[in-house]
Amino acid sequence: MTAGFPGPDDEDGRDRDEGDGRDEGEGRDEADERGAGGQPPGNEPLTARSALGLRAVLSGVALVAAVAAAIVFAIVANRNGGGAAWGAAVVCAVVAAIAAADLAVIARRARGR
């Protein structure tokens, strides 16, 4: 039946064959992997994967794009004297500053400090 609209045989709005929300062949869920007291088993730092490389690439692309856009908007604003173009240039400059700060944080974390 459609979610949120109970049918004639399911007054509570759920299909009777839903079960616990897992497929039959599905393995253990996250709660099954926790130890006593709901704590993780303790091997996460050994198996964790860092996303610093992808984050650095995304921040680098954002930095280059934001600087280029800020320059273009500043040139357009200087030629036409438009206030909206100056506002867009400022927004792009702020995005570039945030991307540069993120790259500095990434570099610091990559060094292990």
Order of alpha helices (4+ residues) and beta strands (2+ residues): alpha-alpha-alpha
